[in-house]
Amino acid sequence: MEFPSVIASVTMCMFLGVALGWRFTSYVLIPGGANALVIGLAVASMGGNGGHSILFIMSINAIALEIGFLFGASIADYLAFREADWRGRAARGGLGVAAENPPISVMMVGLRGCPGVQGGVERHVEQLAPLLAARNCQVEVIARAPHMASRPRYWRGVAVTRVWAPRSRSFEAIAHTAVAILYAAARRPDIVHIHAIGPSILAPFARLFGLRVVVTHHGCDYDRLKWGRMAKLVLKMGEFFGMRFSNARIAVSSGIAGHVQRRFHVPTVVIPNGVMIDSGETQTTSALETHGLTPKHYILSVGRLVPEKRHTDLVAAFEKARTPGWKLVIVGASDFPSDYSRTLEAMARKSPNVVMTGFQSGTALRELYSHAGLFMLPSSHEGLSIALLEAMAAGLRVLASDIPANREVQLPERCYFCVGDVDRMSALIGDAVTRPFSEEEKRAQCARLAERYDWKPIAEQTLSVYSRVMDLGAWSKSSWYRRAPQA
């Protein structure tokens, strides 16, 4: 057995031991660990190989399991005492907290970080977390260190904690979530809120630590074109573990909730992504001046440079439409260089009217939304696009692919096109640039958004999910691998 494999197996056994020790807080594995130690020492003294080396490795793993178990049980006992002491003082008013309404501590994991980090999940948490913090929640976001250089430790009432993560497309999310759950096991929040199905593969370990787990399903990530066969399998496992082993599940769209019900037969609460409705147009134009843009004479597309966003279709349609005086602005970047991002950049270099701004946030992004003449989203896969909602809130005419997630926002039928239909996209662009969006259409669109996608009621709905999970308890049988009754 190779040395790295031995290290990996010992680490996994240690991690499992900590989880088991934390859950059961008793020392029933000590005899097994002692026997393993004796066997391991005996085999080591023999200096054998082959079967002996396999037995020796098994003994090392057993010892690692036992050490982890003892460590987990000991720390759990100590923290249980500290938690009981904290809650006792809170109940007596010693912490300045009303006994009848103590705050709920929430730790959010699974995202790269916030604020100002690219991604739909990151944007979701960036908007939701401060609203929860204003509603008697102690919110801590566990961010990935490579994405959070020089970011604030506290932001709008939310604690942002940088935790190590490898800079790897395949292992970054899972490795970071594993470390985050160990951190949560030490901090003991009331709720661990895992975002996205990839990180949710570790939901069972969080439950073994006695943590209450809420999982938000942001979309079937295994349908994304960028993932290979093994990555898709891991993502499907993450979806299974997240939906089966969490205390509560949230879906950001009705389509996702229906998928979860059909596949896993578990109850899911639909709480969509949201948007802040703009009160008016942003007057500043610094971002436009930087990129040589004319207000109301450019088409905007916002999203990471990944294949499922299908920017290449948009560039082809824009070139075919031949709209004098207009430009196509693509806002976004690629987390890791890829063949797709290089192809898109090559296409943009060939056209002087295609502008790639890179990732934008804050005032610059608001300016680009506010002064655009048209927004387009040609994606083949979305959960529920926050960029789409933000474009609608900015009062833009929107054209989108007819995938279920985009259909959910209920645009007029004439605003949809089939994925990859460059001819239809080109015709719609030609029509849109000659027919400005009227003030009446803008008001009607913003009114529809306010009814369904306002972040404030979304925060209230999320808080109600937390409250129900707190009432159930971390180890309620009703929330552990239970099938919901068929409708």
SULQUI-V257859 format. One record per residue. N is the residue number from 1. RES is the residue in one letter. SS is DSSP state (H for helix, E for strand, - for the rest). PSI is psi in radians with two decimals (NA if undefined). D_CENTER is the distance of its C-alpha to the mean C-alpha in Angstrom with 2 decimals. Layout:
N:RES:SS:PSI:D_CENTER ; N:RES:SS:PSI:D_CENTER
This chain:
1:M:-:2.29:36.40 ; 2:E:-:2.59:34.85 ; 3:F:H:-0.79:34.19 ; 4:P:H:-0.60:30.42 ; 5:S:H:-0.66:30.13 ; 6:V:H:-0.79:32.06 ; 7:I:H:-0.75:29.81 ; 8:A:H:-0.76:26.67 ; 9:S:H:-0.70:28.37 ; 10:V:H:-0.73:29.66 ; 11:T:H:-0.77:26.25 ; 12:M:H:-0.72:24.72 ; 13:C:H:-0.71:27.76 ; 14:M:H:-0.78:27.49 ; 15:F:H:-0.78:23.85 ; 16:L:H:-0.69:24.90 ; 17:G:H:-0.73:27.93 ; 18:V:H:-0.78:26.12 ; 19:A:H:-0.79:23.95 ; 20:L:H:-0.73:27.15 ; 21:G:H:-0.68:29.13 ; 22:W:H:-0.65:26.68 ; 23:R:H:-0.81:26.77 ; 24:F:H:-0.36:30.51 ; 25:T:-:0.84:31.97 ; 26:S:-:2.94:35.27 ; 27:Y:-:0.78:37.01 ; 28:V:-:-0.26:37.94 ; 29:L:-:0.01:36.95 ; 30:I:H:-0.80:39.43 ; 31:P:H:-0.71:42.26 ; 32:G:H:-0.72:40.08 ; 33:G:H:-0.71:38.92 ; 34:A:H:-0.78:42.55 ; 35:N:H:-0.73:43.78 ; 36:A:H:-0.67:41.15 ; 37:L:H:-0.77:42.27 ; 38:V:H:-0.80:45.91 ; 39:I:H:-0.77:45.27 ; 40:G:H:-0.76:43.22 ; 41:L:H:-0.67:45.98 ; 42:A:H:-0.81:48.64 ; 43:V:H:-0.70:47.06 ; 44:A:H:-0.68:46.45 ; 45:S:H:-0.44:50.11 ; 46:M:H:-0.41:51.20 ; 47:G:-:0.43:49.51 ; 48:G:-:3.11:49.01 ; 49:N:-:-2.86:46.55 ; 50:G:-:-2.13:45.44 ; 51:G:H:-0.61:45.05 ; 52:H:H:-0.72:45.55 ; 53:S:H:-0.62:42.67 ; 54:I:H:-0.76:40.35 ; 55:L:H:-0.66:41.63 ; 56:F:H:-0.74:41.14 ; 57:I:H:-0.71:37.48 ; 58:M:H:-0.66:36.99 ; 59:S:H:-0.73:38.70 ; 60:I:H:-0.74:36.49 ; 61:N:H:-0.70:33.40 ; 62:A:H:-0.71:35.09 ; 63:I:H:-0.73:35.91 ; 64:A:H:-0.71:32.34 ; 65:L:H:-0.76:31.24 ; 66:E:H:-0.75:33.93 ; 67:I:H:-0.79:33.20 ; 68:G:H:-0.72:29.53 ; 69:F:H:-0.82:30.70 ; 70:L:H:-0.74:33.18 ; 71:F:H:-0.82:30.77 ; 72:G:H:-0.77:28.14 ; 73:A:H:-0.72:30.90 ; 74:S:H:-0.83:32.54 ; 75:I:H:-0.64:29.54 ; 76:A:H:-0.73:28.50 ; 77:D:H:-0.77:32.04 ; 78:Y:H:-0.82:32.01 ; 79:L:H:-0.54:28.71 ; 80:A:H:-0.70:29.79 ; 81:F:H:-0.78:32.91 ; 82:R:H:-0.71:31.09 ; 83:E:H:-0.74:28.75 ; 84:A:H:-0.68:31.85 ; 85:D:H:-0.76:33.65 ; 86:W:H:-0.80:30.90 ; 87:R:H:-0.60:30.71 ; 88:G:H:-0.74:34.51 ; 89:R:H:-0.64:34.85 ; 90:A:H:-0.72:32.28 ; 91:A:H:-0.53:34.29 ; 92:R:-:0.01:37.42 ; 93:G:-:0.18:35.96 ; 94:G:-:-0.25:36.21 ; 95:L:-:0.15:32.77 ; 96:G:-:0.35:33.34 ; 97:V:-:2.35:31.11 ; 98:A:-:2.26:32.59 ; 99:A:-:-0.57:33.19 ; 100:E:-:-0.16:32.45 ; 101:N:-:1.09:29.04 ; 102:P:-:2.64:27.30 ; 103:P:-:2.66:23.86 ; 104:I:E:2.16:20.76 ; 105:S:E:2.22:18.89 ; 106:V:E:2.27:15.10 ; 107:M:E:2.10:13.00 ; 108:M:E:2.21:9.22 ; 109:V:E:2.88:7.77 ; 110:G:-:-0.23:5.28 ; 111:L:-:2.90:4.58 ; 112:R:-:-0.67:7.83 ; 113:G:-:3.14:9.41 ; 114:C:-:2.74:11.19 ; 115:P:-:2.99:13.51 ; 116:G:-:0.56:14.35 ; 117:V:-:2.38:11.71 ; 118:Q:-:2.42:11.20 ; 119:G:-:2.59:8.27 ; 120:G:H:-0.75:7.34 ; 121:V:H:-0.72:3.93 ; 122:E:H:-0.72:6.33 ; 123:R:H:-0.67:9.06 ; 124:H:H:-0.90:8.00 ; 125:V:H:-0.63:8.00 ; 126:E:H:-0.62:10.96 ; 127:Q:H:-0.65:12.85 ; 128:L:H:-0.77:12.26 ; 129:A:H:-0.81:12.81 ; 130:P:H:-0.58:16.31 ; 131:L:H:-0.64:17.42 ; 132:L:H:-0.68:16.75 ; 133:A:H:-0.55:18.58 ; 134:A:-:-0.07:21.42 ; 135:R:-:0.79:21.64 ; 136:N:-:0.61:22.75 ; 137:C:E:2.44:19.47 ; 138:Q:E:1.77:19.22 ; 139:V:E:2.27:15.62 ; 140:E:E:2.17:14.58 ; 141:V:E:2.19:11.41 ; 142:I:E:1.93:11.46 ; 143:A:E:2.73:11.05 ; 144:R:E:2.17:12.05 ; 145:A:H:-0.71:15.70 ; 146:P:H:-0.39:16.20 ; 147:H:H:0.01:14.02 ; 148:M:-:0.63:15.49 ; 149:A:-:2.32:19.22 ; 150:S:-:0.58:21.31 ; 151:R:-:2.76:18.62 ; 152:P:-:2.59:19.83 ; 153:R:-:-0.60:19.82 ; 154:Y:E:2.42:19.92 ; 155:W:E:2.04:18.75 ; 156:R:-:0.75:19.74 ; 157:G:-:0.06:20.16 ; 158:V:E:2.29:16.88 ; 159:A:E:2.28:17.27 ; 160:V:E:1.99:15.20 ; 161:T:E:2.12:15.95 ; 162:R:E:2.20:15.88 ; 163:V:E:2.53:15.79 ; 164:W:-:2.50:17.05 ; 165:A:-:2.47:15.14 ; 166:P:-:2.59:17.08 ; 167:R:-:1.42:16.95 ; 168:S:-:2.29:16.46 ; 169:R:-:-0.64:14.54 ; 170:S:-:-0.60:15.06 ; 171:F:-:-0.11:14.84 ; 172:E:H:-0.85:12.75 ; 173:A:H:-0.82:9.51 ; 174:I:H:-0.77:11.86 ; 175:A:H:-0.75:14.43 ; 176:H:H:-0.71:12.43 ; 177:T:H:-0.66:11.05 ; 178:A:H:-0.80:14.75 ; 179:V:H:-0.69:16.05 ; 180:A:H:-0.65:13.76 ; 181:I:H:-0.66:15.05 ; 182:L:H:-0.70:18.54 ; 183:Y:H:-0.74:18.17 ; 184:A:H:-0.64:17.12 ; 185:A:H:-0.56:20.12 ; 186:A:H:-0.67:22.31 ; 187:R:H:-0.45:21.10 ; 188:R:-:0.99:21.08 ; 189:P:-:2.81:18.81 ; 190:D:-:-0.65:19.49 ; 191:I:E:2.33:15.93 ; 192:V:E:2.03:13.05 ; 193:H:E:1.88:9.90 ; 194:I:E:2.23:7.36 ; 195:H:E:2.25:3.88 ; 196:A:-:2.70:4.27 ; 197:I:-:-0.42:7.91 ; 198:G:-:-1.01:8.55 ; 199:P:H:-0.37:8.14 ; 200:S:H:-0.14:9.73 ; 201:I:H:-0.36:12.87 ; 202:L:H:0.18:13.81 ; 203:A:H:-0.72:13.87 ; 204:P:H:-0.63:17.67 ; 205:F:H:-0.68:18.27 ; 206:A:H:-0.69:16.75 ; 207:R:H:-0.66:19.10 ; 208:L:H:-0.51:21.93 ; 209:F:-:0.03:21.63 ; 210:G:-:0.37:22.29 ; 211:L:-:2.53:18.98 ; 212:R:-:2.27:17.84 ; 213:V:E:2.24:14.42 ; 214:V:E:2.33:12.36 ; 215:V:E:2.27:9.58 ; 216:T:E:2.13:7.74 ; 217:H:E:1.90:8.19 ; 218:H:-:-0.05:6.74 ; 219:G:-:2.76:9.45 ; 220:C:-:1.48:11.73 ; 221:D:H:-0.37:10.50 ; 222:Y:H:-0.16:13.89 ; 223:D:H:-0.11:15.60 ; 224:R:-:2.45:14.59 ; 225:L:-:-0.36:17.86 ; 226:K:-:-0.26:16.87 ; 227:W:-:2.51:16.51 ; 228:G:-:-3.09:19.74 ; 229:R:H:-0.79:21.12 ; 230:M:H:-0.73:20.13 ; 231:A:H:-0.68:16.46 ; 232:K:H:-0.69:16.43 ; 233:L:H:-0.77:18.17 ; 234:V:H:-0.71:15.75 ; 235:L:H:-0.66:12.81 ; 236:K:H:-0.65:15.26 ; 237:M:H:-0.70:16.08 ; 238:G:H:-0.71:12.56 ; 239:E:H:-0.77:12.62 ; 240:F:H:-0.90:16.11 ; 241:F:H:-0.70:15.59 ; 242:G:H:-0.73:12.62 ; 243:M:H:-0.60:14.72 ; 244:R:H:-0.61:17.98 ; 245:F:H:0.00:17.60 ; 246:S:-:2.77:15.47 ; 247:N:-:-0.51:17.59 ; 248:A:E:2.65:15.87 ; 249:R:E:2.39:13.48 ; 250:I:E:2.39:12.03 ; 251:A:E:2.45:11.77 ; 252:V:-:-0.03:11.12 ; 253:S:-:2.78:14.37 ; 254:S:H:-0.59:17.66 ; 255:G:H:-0.74:17.55 ; 256:I:H:-0.73:14.55 ; 257:A:H:-0.73:16.32 ; 258:G:H:-0.70:19.50 ; 259:H:H:-0.77:18.18 ; 260:V:H:-0.74:17.01 ; 261:Q:H:-0.77:20.42 ; 262:R:H:-0.68:22.38 ; 263:R:H:-0.66:20.90 ; 264:F:H:-0.21:20.33 ; 265:H:-:0.77:22.55 ; 266:V:-:2.58:20.47 ; 267:P:-:2.42:20.13 ; 268:T:-:2.36:16.96 ; 269:V:E:2.27:16.69 ; 270:V:E:1.96:15.86 ; 271:I:-:1.83:14.28 ; 272:P:-:2.91:13.48 ; 273:N:-:2.79:11.73 ; 274:G:-:-3.00:14.51 ; 275:V:E:2.61:16.67 ; 276:M:-:2.10:19.39 ; 277:I:-:2.14:22.69 ; 278:D:-:2.41:24.78 ; 279:S:-:-0.28:28.24 ; 280:G:-:3.06:29.80 ; 281:E:-:2.41:29.75 ; 282:T:-:2.20:28.93 ; 283:Q:-:-0.51:32.33 ; 284:T:-:2.66:31.58 ; 285:T:-:0.48:31.43 ; 286:S:H:-0.74:30.91 ; 287:A:H:-0.63:28.04 ; 288:L:H:-0.73:30.29 ; 289:E:H:-0.64:33.20 ; 290:T:H:-0.68:31.28 ; 291:H:-:0.20:30.51 ; 292:G:-:0.78:33.78 ; 293:L:-:2.60:32.56 ; 294:T:-:2.25:34.65 ; 295:P:-:2.41:33.22 ; 296:K:-:0.25:32.82 ; 297:H:-:0.67:33.68 ; 298:Y:E:2.63:30.43 ; 299:I:E:2.31:27.75 ; 300:L:E:2.42:24.16 ; 301:S:E:2.29:21.10 ; 302:V:E:2.21:17.73 ; 303:G:-:2.80:14.93 ; 304:R:-:2.65:14.20 ; 305:L:-:1.38:17.27 ; 306:V:-:2.70:16.33 ; 307:P:H:-0.65:18.78 ; 308:E:H:-0.23:17.11 ; 309:K:H:-0.37:17.38 ; 310:R:-:0.81:21.13 ; 311:H:H:-0.56:22.36 ; 312:T:H:-0.64:25.49 ; 313:D:H:-0.71:26.51 ; 314:L:H:-0.74:26.21 ; 315:V:H:-0.77:28.37 ; 316:A:H:-0.73:30.92 ; 317:A:H:-0.69:31.13 ; 318:F:H:-0.77:31.57 ; 319:E:H:-0.65:34.31 ; 320:K:H:-0.55:36.01 ; 321:A:H:-0.51:36.01 ; 322:R:-:1.28:38.11 ; 323:T:-:1.71:37.43 ; 324:P:-:2.37:39.71 ; 325:G:-:-0.06:38.44 ; 326:W:-:2.66:34.75 ; 327:K:E:2.76:31.96 ; 328:L:E:2.15:28.56 ; 329:V:E:2.08:25.85 ; 330:I:E:1.98:22.67 ; 331:V:E:2.12:20.10 ; 332:G:-:2.95:17.45 ; 333:A:-:2.98:17.51 ; 334:S:-:2.31:16.70 ; 335:D:-:-0.67:14.82 ; 336:F:-:2.35:17.63 ; 337:P:-:2.43:20.97 ; 338:S:-:2.92:21.55 ; 339:D:H:-0.66:24.42 ; 340:Y:H:-0.83:22.66 ; 341:S:H:-0.65:22.07 ; 342:R:H:-0.67:25.65 ; 343:T:H:-0.76:27.05 ; 344:L:H:-0.76:25.49 ; 345:E:H:-0.64:26.84 ; 346:A:H:-0.72:30.19 ; 347:M:H:-0.71:30.35 ; 348:A:H:-0.63:29.64 ; 349:R:H:-0.45:32.38 ; 350:K:-:-0.27:34.88 ; 351:S:-:2.12:34.50 ; 352:P:-:-0.24:35.34 ; 353:N:-:0.10:33.64 ; 354:V:E:2.08:30.12 ; 355:V:E:2.20:28.31 ; 356:M:E:2.00:25.16 ; 357:T:E:-0.23:24.00 ; 358:G:E:-3.02:21.10 ; 359:F:-:2.35:18.01 ; 360:Q:-:2.62:19.05 ; 361:S:-:3.05:17.89 ; 362:G:H:-2.40:19.83 ; 363:T:H:-0.72:23.42 ; 364:A:H:-0.76:23.62 ; 365:L:H:-0.71:20.88 ; 366:R:H:-0.70:22.49 ; 367:E:H:-0.74:25.82 ; 368:L:H:-0.68:24.75 ; 369:Y:H:-0.87:23.46 ; 370:S:H:-0.60:26.51 ; 371:H:-:0.12:29.16 ; 372:A:-:2.73:27.97 ; 373:G:-:-0.31:30.24 ; 374:L:E:2.52:27.82 ; 375:F:E:2.40:24.14 ; 376:M:E:2.45:23.26 ; 377:L:E:1.66:20.24 ; 378:P:-:0.35:21.59 ; 379:S:-:2.64:18.41 ; 380:S:-:-0.23:18.93 ; 381:H:-:2.29:15.37 ; 382:E:-:2.72:12.94 ; 383:G:-:-1.26:10.89 ; 384:L:-:1.87:12.38 ; 385:S:-:2.07:12.82 ; 386:I:H:-0.60:12.65 ; 387:A:H:-0.70:15.10 ; 388:L:H:-0.79:17.40 ; 389:L:H:-0.70:17.44 ; 390:E:H:-0.63:18.15 ; 391:A:H:-0.74:20.90 ; 392:M:H:-0.69:22.44 ; 393:A:H:-0.48:22.41 ; 394:A:-:-0.02:24.20 ; 395:G:-:0.48:26.89 ; 396:L:-:2.57:26.52 ; 397:R:-:2.36:27.80 ; 398:V:E:2.34:24.97 ; 399:L:E:2.31:25.46 ; 400:A:E:2.71:22.79 ; 401:S:E:2.71:22.75 ; 402:D:-:0.66:23.60 ; 403:I:-:2.76:20.61 ; 404:P:H:-0.70:19.81 ; 405:A:H:-0.69:16.69 ; 406:N:H:-0.57:18.92 ; 407:R:H:-0.48:21.83 ; 408:E:-:-0.42:20.16 ; 409:V:-:-0.09:20.73 ; 410:Q:-:0.95:24.42 ; 411:L:-:2.80:25.76 ; 412:P:-:2.56:29.46 ; 413:E:H:-0.60:30.22 ; 414:R:H:-0.19:31.75 ; 415:C:H:0.02:28.43 ; 416:Y:E:2.68:26.91 ; 417:F:E:2.73:27.69 ; 418:C:-:2.56:27.16 ; 419:V:-:2.22:24.68 ; 420:G:-:0.01:26.78 ; 421:D:-:1.49:29.77 ; 422:V:H:-0.67:30.86 ; 423:D:H:-0.79:34.14 ; 424:R:H:-0.74:32.64 ; 425:M:H:-0.76:30.16 ; 426:S:H:-0.74:33.15 ; 427:A:H:-0.72:35.26 ; 428:L:H:-0.67:32.65 ; 429:I:H:-0.81:32.29 ; 430:G:H:-0.66:36.08 ; 431:D:H:-0.73:36.36 ; 432:A:H:-0.67:33.63 ; 433:V:H:-0.30:35.09 ; 434:T:-:-0.07:38.47 ; 435:R:-:1.58:37.39 ; 436:P:-:2.67:35.63 ; 437:F:-:2.15:33.31 ; 438:S:-:2.78:35.58 ; 439:E:H:-0.64:35.03 ; 440:E:H:-0.71:35.45 ; 441:E:H:-0.68:32.67 ; 442:K:H:-0.81:30.34 ; 443:R:H:-0.72:31.19 ; 444:A:H:-0.70:30.74 ; 445:Q:H:-0.78:27.29 ; 446:C:H:-0.60:26.13 ; 447:A:H:-0.72:27.74 ; 448:R:H:-0.70:25.80 ; 449:L:H:-0.77:22.49 ; 450:A:H:-0.55:23.64 ; 451:E:H:-0.61:24.44 ; 452:R:H:-0.42:21.09 ; 453:Y:-:0.43:18.32 ; 454:D:E:2.28:19.42 ; 455:W:H:-0.50:16.83 ; 456:K:H:-0.89:19.53 ; 457:P:H:-0.50:20.12 ; 458:I:H:-0.71:16.43 ; 459:A:H:-0.69:16.29 ; 460:E:H:-0.72:19.44 ; 461:Q:H:-0.71:18.14 ; 462:T:H:-0.73:15.15 ; 463:L:H:-0.62:17.82 ; 464:S:H:-0.59:20.04 ; 465:V:H:-0.78:17.64 ; 466:Y:H:-0.76:17.60 ; 467:S:H:-0.71:21.38 ; 468:R:H:-0.68:21.95 ; 469:V:H:-0.68:20.12 ; 470:M:H:-0.65:22.27 ; 471:D:H:-0.61:25.30 ; 472:L:H:-0.70:24.66 ; 473:G:-:2.68:24.35 ; 474:A:-:-0.51:22.27 ; 475:W:-:0.47:24.67 ; 476:S:-:2.26:25.61 ; 477:K:H:-0.45:26.77 ; 478:S:H:-0.24:25.62 ; 479:S:H:0.11:21.96 ; 480:W:-:1.87:22.48 ; 481:Y:-:0.97:22.51 ; 482:R:-:2.32:24.35 ; 483:R:-:2.36:25.01 ; 484:A:-:2.64:25.16 ; 485:P:-:2.50:28.49 ; 486:Q:-:2.47:28.83 ; 487:A:-:NA:29.25
